[in-house]
Amino acid sequence: MRMRHLSIAVALVLAASGCGSGTAQPPGAPAISVVTPYLANAATKDVVDKFTAIGERRGWQVTVTDTAGDFSMLNDKIQSAASRRPSAIVLAMGDPTQLTLGLKAAGDNKVPVFAIDAAQADGIAANVTSDNADLGRKSAAALLEAIGGSGNVAMFGHDPHPGVRARAAAARAEFDKAGVTVVTVKHVPVPGPVEGARKLTTDLLAVTPDLKGIWAAWDEPALGATQAIRQAGRMGIAVVGVDGQDFALAEIQKAGPFYATVKQDWDAVALKVADLITDQLAGKAPTQREYALPGTTIARTT
């Protein structure tokens, strides 16, 4: 009997604590479902954590679901969230064109979907992102500065992410304009971008003796590339990334291969999405489909 009472007590405590981010809200609080395929990525986790904290301060019940790169599961999770009819769904990164079933389910249930660093698409009320073309141009300019404006470079990207595709296209245009040779374009896996980029770089260094730089679409593959370059003793190769993560800033301060990053303003992105949802809860729809914020270059010379 004592064990039965204990089990009941534990169940009551767990029920009261909720799930997802873990902060219980009063009954009737707006429910916000965050779904993402990329929570293992440092930037994704950063902005999701910032959004969750803002939402909880506003009295929302925020839950977070990650599918670890599985877009089929992501569709299922969006459909499942839509069936519960939350106040809003937030897609934290990912390509909406791969999520038509989930977005249709949200529309059928009249659940607005807001996106963080994704793309405009049918079924997305508004996408809030950095200006990815701006990130691409600025990061390419930093690498061109580091290599003296000429030579061979490699590019590390991740095409399933529309923002990464956009910044890679903008960077490639800058390299082509400058007459720099892009010797290879490599796909970086997620999860595991640091390890993946480290292996890609190790293999690349073995067959590219005249490589001068590596452009990475975000900071984690830039870190992996930096580690491989350092291990190989090829310290004359420059690396740039995007995001402005703390580990990237620390590497830049070492004056090693990691030359620069372009910082995304995740605080502003998270706040803008929260404000749009607050307006939506008050019956005010977004006035535009996409909101793009500029990035800031942080280089060894900054």
C-alpha positions as CSV (number, residue, x, y, z in Angstrom):
1,M,0.0,0.0,0.0
2,R,2.8,2.4,0.8
3,M,4.4,1.7,-2.6
4,R,1.0,2.4,-4.3
5,H,0.7,5.7,-2.5
6,L,4.3,6.6,-3.5
7,S,3.6,5.8,-7.1
8,I,0.5,8.0,-7.1
9,A,2.5,10.8,-5.5
10,V,5.2,10.5,-8.1
11,A,2.7,10.5,-10.9
12,L,1.1,13.7,-9.6
13,V,4.4,15.4,-9.4
14,L,5.3,14.5,-12.9
15,A,1.9,15.6,-14.2
16,A,2.4,19.0,-12.5
17,S,5.9,19.5,-13.9
18,G,4.8,19.2,-17.6
19,C,7.2,18.2,-20.4
20,G,9.4,19.8,-23.0
21,S,11.3,22.7,-21.6
22,G,10.0,21.9,-18.1
23,T,8.5,25.1,-16.7
24,A,4.9,24.5,-15.7
25,Q,2.3,27.2,-16.6
26,P,-1.2,27.7,-15.3
27,P,-4.1,25.9,-17.0
28,G,-5.2,27.8,-20.1
29,A,-1.8,29.2,-20.9
30,P,-1.0,29.4,-24.6
31,A,0.7,26.2,-25.8
32,I,3.6,26.7,-28.2
33,S,5.1,23.6,-29.9
34,V,8.6,24.0,-31.2
35,V,9.8,21.4,-33.7
36,T,13.3,21.1,-35.2
37,P,15.5,18.6,-37.0
38,Y,18.7,20.3,-35.8
39,L,18.7,20.7,-32.0
40,A,22.2,19.0,-31.9
41,N,23.5,22.1,-33.7
42,A,24.8,24.7,-31.3
43,A,23.1,27.7,-33.1
44,T,19.7,25.9,-33.2
45,K,19.9,25.1,-29.6
46,D,20.9,28.6,-28.8
47,V,18.0,30.3,-30.5
48,V,15.5,27.6,-29.3
49,D,16.6,28.1,-25.7
50,K,16.3,31.9,-26.1
51,F,12.8,31.6,-27.6
52,T,11.7,29.1,-24.9
53,A,12.9,31.5,-22.1
54,I,11.0,34.4,-23.7
55,G,7.9,32.3,-24.1
56,E,7.9,31.1,-20.5
57,R,8.4,34.6,-19.2
58,R,5.3,35.5,-21.2
59,G,3.3,32.7,-19.5
60,W,3.4,30.2,-22.4
61,Q,3.7,26.5,-22.2
62,V,6.6,25.8,-24.6
63,T,7.5,22.2,-25.6
64,V,10.4,21.3,-27.8
65,T,10.7,18.3,-30.1
66,D,13.8,17.3,-32.0
67,T,14.1,14.7,-34.8
68,A,17.9,14.6,-35.2
69,G,17.9,15.3,-38.9
70,D,14.9,13.0,-39.7
71,F,12.6,15.1,-41.9
72,S,10.0,12.2,-42.3
73,M,9.7,12.2,-38.5
74,L,9.6,16.0,-38.5
75,N,6.5,15.8,-40.7
76,D,5.0,13.4,-38.3
77,K,5.8,15.5,-35.3
78,I,4.3,18.6,-36.9
79,Q,1.1,16.7,-37.7
80,S,1.0,15.3,-34.2
81,A,1.4,18.8,-32.7
82,A,-1.2,20.2,-35.1
83,S,-3.7,17.6,-33.9
84,R,-3.4,19.0,-30.4
85,R,-4.3,22.5,-31.7
86,P,-1.7,24.5,-29.8
87,S,-1.7,28.3,-30.1
88,A,1.2,28.2,-32.5
89,I,3.9,25.9,-33.9
90,V,7.4,27.1,-34.4
91,L,9.6,25.4,-37.0
92,A,13.2,26.0,-35.8
93,M,15.2,25.6,-39.0
94,G,14.6,23.0,-41.7
95,D,13.3,23.2,-45.2
96,P,9.5,23.8,-45.4
97,T,9.3,22.3,-48.9
98,Q,10.0,18.9,-47.3
99,L,7.2,19.4,-44.7
100,T,4.1,19.8,-46.8
101,L,2.2,17.1,-44.9
102,G,2.9,18.7,-41.6
103,L,2.1,22.2,-42.8
104,K,-1.1,21.0,-44.4
105,A,-2.2,19.4,-41.1
106,A,-1.4,22.7,-39.3
107,G,-3.5,24.6,-41.8
108,D,-6.4,22.2,-41.6
109,N,-6.4,22.6,-37.8
110,K,-6.0,26.4,-38.1
111,V,-2.7,26.4,-36.2
112,P,-0.3,29.2,-37.4
113,V,3.3,28.1,-38.1
114,F,6.1,30.5,-37.5
115,A,9.7,29.7,-38.7
116,I,13.1,30.5,-37.3
117,D,15.8,30.6,-39.9
118,A,13.9,28.5,-42.4
119,A,12.2,29.9,-45.5
120,Q,9.0,31.4,-46.8
121,A,6.6,28.8,-48.0
122,D,2.9,28.0,-48.2
123,G,1.8,27.2,-44.6
124,I,4.4,29.4,-43.0
125,A,2.9,32.5,-41.4
126,A,6.3,34.3,-41.2
127,N,9.9,33.3,-41.3
128,V,12.4,35.2,-39.1
129,T,16.0,34.7,-40.1
130,S,19.3,36.4,-40.6
131,D,19.9,37.9,-44.0
132,N,21.6,34.8,-45.3
133,A,22.9,36.5,-48.5
134,D,24.5,39.1,-46.2
135,L,26.0,36.4,-44.1
136,G,27.4,34.7,-47.2
137,R,28.9,37.9,-48.6
138,K,30.5,39.0,-45.3
139,S,32.0,35.6,-44.6
140,A,33.4,35.3,-48.1
141,A,34.9,38.8,-47.8
142,A,36.6,37.8,-44.6
143,L,38.1,34.7,-46.2
144,L,39.3,36.7,-49.2
145,E,40.9,39.1,-46.8
146,A,42.6,36.2,-45.0
147,I,44.0,34.6,-48.1
148,G,45.1,37.8,-49.8
149,G,42.4,37.8,-52.5
150,S,43.6,34.8,-54.5
151,G,44.2,31.0,-54.4
152,N,42.2,27.8,-53.9
153,V,39.4,27.4,-51.4
154,A,36.9,24.7,-50.4
155,M,33.3,25.2,-49.3
156,F,31.5,23.2,-46.6
157,G,27.7,23.5,-46.7
158,H,24.5,21.7,-45.9
159,D,21.9,22.0,-48.7
160,P,18.9,20.6,-46.8
161,H,18.9,23.9,-44.8
162,P,17.5,26.7,-47.1
163,G,19.4,29.4,-45.2
164,V,22.7,27.6,-45.5
165,R,22.0,27.2,-49.3
166,A,21.4,30.9,-49.6
167,R,24.5,32.0,-47.8
168,A,26.6,29.4,-49.7
169,A,25.3,30.8,-53.0
170,A,26.1,34.3,-52.0
171,A,29.6,33.3,-50.9
172,R,30.2,31.4,-54.1
173,A,29.3,34.5,-56.1
174,E,31.8,36.5,-54.2
175,F,34.6,34.0,-54.8
176,D,33.7,33.8,-58.5
177,K,33.8,37.6,-58.8
178,A,37.2,37.7,-57.1
179,G,38.6,35.0,-59.4
180,V,39.2,32.6,-56.5
181,T,39.1,28.9,-57.5
182,V,36.6,26.8,-55.5
183,V,38.2,23.4,-55.7
184,T,35.4,21.4,-54.0
185,V,32.0,21.8,-52.3
186,K,31.4,19.3,-49.5
187,H,28.2,18.4,-47.7
188,V,28.6,18.4,-43.9
189,P,26.4,15.9,-42.0
190,V,24.0,16.9,-39.2
191,P,24.2,15.6,-36.5
192,G,27.9,15.4,-36.2
193,P,29.1,18.5,-38.1
194,V,32.4,19.0,-36.1
195,E,33.5,15.4,-36.6
196,G,32.2,15.3,-40.2
197,A,34.1,18.4,-41.2
198,R,37.2,17.3,-39.4
199,K,37.2,14.1,-41.5
200,L,36.4,16.0,-44.7
201,T,39.2,18.4,-44.1
202,T,41.7,15.6,-43.3
203,D,40.9,13.9,-46.6
204,L,41.0,17.2,-48.5
205,L,44.4,18.2,-47.1
206,A,45.8,14.9,-48.3
207,V,45.0,15.6,-52.0
208,T,45.1,19.5,-52.1
209,P,48.6,20.7,-51.3
210,D,47.9,24.2,-52.5
211,L,44.7,24.9,-50.5
212,K,44.6,28.4,-49.0
213,G,41.2,28.6,-47.3
214,I,38.0,26.8,-46.2
215,W,34.6,28.6,-46.1
216,A,32.2,26.8,-43.7
217,A,28.5,27.7,-43.7
218,W,28.4,27.7,-39.9
219,D,30.8,27.6,-37.0
220,E,30.8,23.9,-36.1
221,P,32.2,22.6,-39.4
222,A,34.6,25.6,-39.3
223,L,35.8,24.2,-35.9
224,G,36.2,20.7,-37.3
225,A,38.2,22.1,-40.2
226,T,40.4,24.1,-37.8
227,Q,41.1,21.0,-35.7
228,A,42.1,19.0,-38.8
229,I,44.4,21.8,-40.1
230,R,46.1,22.1,-36.8
231,Q,46.6,18.4,-36.5
232,A,48.1,18.3,-40.0
233,G,50.4,21.2,-39.3
234,R,49.1,23.2,-42.3
235,M,48.7,26.4,-40.3
236,G,48.8,28.6,-43.4
237,I,45.2,27.7,-44.3
238,A,42.5,30.1,-43.2
239,V,39.0,29.1,-42.1
240,V,35.8,31.2,-41.7
241,G,32.4,30.3,-40.3
242,V,29.0,31.8,-39.6
243,D,27.0,32.1,-36.3
244,G,29.4,33.8,-33.8
245,Q,29.3,30.9,-31.3
246,D,31.5,31.3,-28.2
247,F,33.8,28.5,-29.2
248,A,34.4,30.2,-32.6
249,L,35.2,33.5,-30.8
250,A,37.7,31.6,-28.6
251,E,39.4,30.0,-31.6
252,I,39.7,33.4,-33.4
253,Q,41.4,34.8,-30.4
254,K,44.1,32.1,-30.6
255,A,45.3,33.6,-33.9
256,G,45.3,30.1,-35.6
257,P,43.5,28.9,-38.7
258,F,40.0,30.1,-37.6
259,Y,40.1,33.6,-39.0
260,A,36.6,35.0,-38.7
261,T,32.9,34.3,-38.2
262,V,29.8,36.3,-38.9
263,K,27.6,36.6,-35.8
264,Q,23.9,36.1,-36.1
265,D,21.7,38.0,-33.7
266,W,19.8,35.1,-32.2
267,D,18.5,37.3,-29.4
268,A,16.7,39.5,-31.9
269,V,15.5,36.6,-34.0
270,A,14.0,34.8,-30.9
271,L,12.4,38.0,-29.7
272,K,10.9,38.8,-33.1
273,V,9.3,35.4,-33.4
274,A,7.9,35.7,-29.8
275,D,6.5,39.2,-30.7
276,L,4.8,37.9,-33.8
277,I,3.2,35.1,-31.8
278,T,2.1,37.6,-29.2
279,D,0.4,39.6,-31.9
280,Q,-1.1,36.5,-33.4
281,L,-2.6,35.6,-30.0
282,A,-4.2,39.1,-30.0
283,G,-5.7,38.6,-33.5
284,K,-3.0,40.5,-35.4
285,A,-1.4,38.5,-38.3
286,P,2.1,39.3,-39.5
287,T,2.4,42.1,-42.0
288,Q,5.1,40.4,-44.1
289,R,6.2,36.9,-44.9
290,E,9.8,37.2,-43.9
291,Y,11.9,39.3,-41.6
292,A,15.7,39.2,-42.3
293,L,18.3,40.6,-39.8
294,P,21.9,41.5,-40.7
295,G,25.0,39.8,-39.3
296,T,28.2,41.2,-37.9
297,T,31.7,40.1,-38.9
298,I,34.0,39.2,-36.1
299,A,37.6,38.7,-37.4
300,R,41.1,38.5,-36.0
301,T,41.5,42.2,-36.9
302,T,38.1,43.3,-35.4
